[in-house]
Amino acid sequence: MFSGLVSGTGKITSMEMKQGTITLVIGPTNPYFLSQAQVGDSIAIDGTCLTIENFSDRQFTVTLMPQTFAKTTFKDRRVGSLVNLERSLQVGLRLEGHIVTGHVDEVVQVISRRQNKNAIELVFNLPRRLAGQVVAQGSVAINGVSLTVMTVTKDTFSVGLIPHTQTITNLDGLQVGSRVNLETDILGKYVIANLKAREN
């Protein structure tokens, strides 16, 4: 489980595909990111929950299943790509952001970007099947970053990036046409699932 408050970014230093297995080696830009890390720890990479298989002071390795690779933006990534990183939550610490599972619902595209003083406003397409799970003033995770939804229409939603988010994540580099991992709010999913169950 994660909060969507990413700990910084990392660069993909190696990407190997062999017999249906995709192995990534990632070097965090934060030198303290892997302090107290252990093999088997969960880690969110661009909002996708993966497992640390081995690590050193400067990099770590994860493996993706073909389904994860196909369903996320990892298929768009290359060596040198910048990704958002977050270690899993620790019990007893403050819970900020919102509850993020690291299970990507959909890959969506930026359809509009504009500067609003010191903030960047981004508009994304919203798949119809997820429409009820995205609400104004609610939360979504974009590439693993917890953001507040500004507006919602029938087929779009918008978010704003404050300067801090622009600085510590890879969202500042998004342009029209960029693809991102979207995870909707887990609480909304349960509400909708229960309502549908009652209808049946």
N, C-alpha and C positions, 0 to 999 in steps of 0.2 A: 504494500500500500504506500502511496505517495501523496504529497500535498500540492504538487504543481509549482512549488517554489524551487526552481532549478538551482543547482549549486554552481553553475557555470557551464562552460562548453568544452568540447574536446574535438580533436580531428581524427578522422579515420586514417590510420597509417598503413593499413593492410586490409584487403578484402579478397578472400579466396573462396571459390566455389568448387566443390569436389563431390561427385556422386550425390547430388541433391542437398548437400550440407553447405551452408554459407557461414564462414568464419570471419569475424571482424576483429581487428586489433585497433584500439582507440587510445589516444594519448590525451589525457585531460590537460586543459590549459591552467587549471588551478593545481599548484604543486602539492596541496594538502588534501586533495579530493580522495585519494586512496588510503589516507591514514586510517588505521584500524580496520581496513577492509579484510574480508576473508573469502576464500573460495566458497562458492555456493550462495553468496549474497545476491539479493535482487537489486537490480539497478535499472532506472528508466533512461532509455536513450531515445531522444526525440519523442518521448511519451510512450515508448514501447517497453514493457517489462521484460527484461532479459536476466540471465544469470552469469555472474563472474565465474569463469572457468579457471583462469590463472591470471596472475598480475605481478607487476614489479612496481618500483617506485614511480615509474613514468608512464606505464601503459597497462591495459588489461585486455583480456580476450573474452568474447562472447560468441555463441553459435545460434544461428537462426534456423528455424524449421522453414521449409519451402512455403508453407501457408502464411507464416508471418512475413516472410520476404515479399510475397505476392500482394499481401493486403495492406502494406504500409509503404511509406516513401523510401524505404531502404533500396527498393529497386531503382530509384532515381539517383542514389548516392554513388559517389566515386571516392577513390583515395584522395584525401585532402579536404573532403566535405566536412563542414562544421556541424556538430550535433549538440543538442542540449543534454545535460547530464543531471540526474538527481539520485542520491542514495535513498533507500527506503526509510520510512518513518521509524523513529524510536519511541517506544512507549514511555510516557511521562513527560515528554517535551511538548511545547506549545504546538497546537494544530492550527496553522495558518493556511491561507489558500483555500483549497477544498479537497474533498476525498477523491483521489485519482487512482484508478486501479492499474493503469498501464496497459489496458486492453483497448486497442484502437478500434473505433467504430467504422470509420470511413476516411478515405483520402479526399480532401476537398481542395478547391483552387481559390487563389486570390483573384477577385474580379474587379477590385477597385482599391486604390491606395491614395491617400491624400494627407498632407501635412496640416495639422491644426495647432498652430503655435508650437509648443514643444512636444506635442503628442503626434503619433502617427495613427490614423484611423484606417483600418483594413476591413473590407467587405469580402465575405466568402460565400460560395454557393452552399445551399442547404438541401441535401437529399430529402425527398419527400418522406421517406420512412423514418427520418430522424426529427421531423418538424416538431412533433409534440414534446421532444426532449430538450429543446433549446428555447429559452424564454428570456425576455428582456429583464435585465438586472440579475439573471441567473449566472451560473458558472459553466465554462467549458475549458477543456485543455487543448491548446494548439501546440503541436510538437512538444507536448508535455508541460507547457506553461499554463498555469491557472490564470484565466482572464475573465473579466466580467462582460457579459453580453450587453451591448449598448442598444441595438435595435434588431428587430426580427421582422421579416416579411414572409410571404408564402414560400419563397425559395432562396432567401438570403439571410445572413446575419452579420452583424458588425461588432468589432472590438476595438479598443484603443490601447496603444502602447505608450506607457509613460517613459521618461528618459531612462530610469533605472532598468526597466525591462529591455529597452533598446540596447543598453550597454552590456548586460550579462547573458543575453540569449542570442540565438541566431535569427530571431524574428525581424530584426532590423534590416536584414538582407532580402526580405521577401518583396517580390515585385508582382505586377499583374501577370497571372499565369503560373506563379509558383504553386507547388503542391505541398500540402501539409497534412500531418496526422491529426485527426479530430477525435476526441473522446468527450461524449456528453456526460452530464451529471448522473452518477449512479443512483442518487435518490429519485430523480425524475424517472429513471428506467423502472424502478420498482413500483412507483405510483401508477405508471401507465400499465405495467404488467398486471397489477392487481385489479385495475379498473376493467381491463379486457377480460380477465378471468371471471369477474362478476357478470359481465354481459353474456358470457357463455353459460 
